[in-house]
Amino acid sequence: MTARISRINPDQLHETPGYHHITVVEAGRTAYLAGQCPLDQGGSLVGAGSLDVQVDQVIVNALTALAAVGGQPQHVVRSVIYVRSDNREDLGLTWHRLTSSALGPAFTSASTLLGVAQLGFAGQLVEVDLTVALPD
């Protein structure tokens, strides 16, 4: 599988905190996961007011979604992380919590981290969008 995914950081671009500027995927099966939200199985928001608790639920949900299609974190080729905050510290803490979790390998590919004004559910503080190159 690793031969199908190449991660590149050109020398002419700045160093990154763990992600790669470019991820190249050879043709194959691709899964596009819906934004993973901090909702439990019943659809209720978890961790109201707690970014850490919500990030942990997003991790659980993302790992569950990946497993459902036969994927693992290292198969992720693109991630977008949305944090409902304009505080850079919140963004950094979210990045660190995600990258140090079981989902961490997902964030070594091309990745974008955004602070946003609003997310889809009342009280929602974080959402993660993943694109996956599935193994054959």
Helices and strands as residue ranges (DSSP letters): G 2-4, E 5-8, E 22-25, E 30-32, H 51-68, G 73-75, E 76-83, H 88-99, G 104-108, E 110-115, E 126-133
